[in-house]
Amino acid sequence: MRIDTYGQQIEVTPALREYVETKLARLGRHFEQSMDVRATLAVDRLDHRADATVSINGRTLHADANGQDMYAAIDLLADKLDRLLVKHKEKQVDSVRRNESTSRSGDFA
């Protein structure tokens, strides 16, 4: 898994970069395929924002989160991405099972 971290009007310190990588590393447990994650950290006046785009097998998932500080926004972002990946994985499994059941039953209508 490759994680790229960028900042918009904020300097991404090594501590922030490491925090993003440790929080988003847990996303790799859902898929064994390679994933590319592009995280963007930004500050809008008093609000801290973290956005991320995950690319998996030609699919693109996007999430964003706002928080009081950057670490809280990163935590919320990791939780949202985790839920998105679980939902995406469930859709894939349901699709495979649906195709499997029609082939077994003999209904090829």
N, C-alpha and C positions, 0 to 999 in steps of 0.2 A: 504494500500500500504506500502510495506517495502522497504526502501532505505538503502543500505549498501554502505559506502564510504571508499575507500582504497587509499593509496598513494604508489607510486613507487619512491623511492629515494627522497621522500618529506614527511614532517610531515603534517598530516591533522589536522589543528588547529580547535578548536570549531567554529570559525568564518567561515572557509571554509566549514565545515560540515553543518552548519546551512544554508549557502548560497545555497549549492547543494540541500538540502532538500526543501527549499522554492521554488527554480526554478523548480525542478522536481515534486513538489507536484501538479502542474497544469496538469500533465499528467493523473491524476486520474479522471479528468472530462470527459474523452473519454469513459472509461469503468467502469462499476460498479463491475466487477469481481476483485478479488485480483490480484495485480501485484507485482512482485519482480524486483527491480532495483538494479543493481550492478554497481556503478560508480568507476572508477579508475582515479586518478589524477597523472600526471607524468610531469617531467621537462626534456627536451632534449636540453641541452646546452642553447640556448636563446629562444627556443620555449616551450610553455606550452601546454600540451595535456590533454584532458579530453575524456575518453571513457566510454560508458555505454552499458549494456546489459539488456534488458527488457524481462521478461518472462510472457506471458499471455496465459493461457489455452493451454499449451503445445507448443506454438509458441515462438520463440526467435527472437527479433529484436535487432540489434546492430548499434550504431552510434559512431563516434568519431569526435573531433574538435580540431583545433589548434588555439592559439591566442597569442597576445603579452604578456598578463598576464593571470593568472589563472581564474580570474573572467570573462574575455572576452571569454575564451575557454568554460567555463561553460554555459555562455549565448548562444553561438553558438550551443553547445550540446543540450541544452533544446529546441531550435528552431528545430533542426534536428529531435529529438525524437518526438516532437509534430507533425511534418509533416509525419513521419513514422507511427505514431499511427492513424492519420486521414486517410492515405492511406489504412492501414490495415482494419480499420473500414468500409471504403467504399467498399472494396472488399467483406467483410462479408455481407453487406447489399445488394450489387448487386447479390451475390450468392443466398441469400434468395429470393429476388425478381424474379430472373430468374427461380428458382424452383417453386415459387408460380404461375408464369404466365403459365408454362407448365401444371401444374396440373389443372388450371382453364380452359384452352383451350381444354383439352381433348386429346392433342397430347402426347401419351405415347410411341411413336415409339421407 
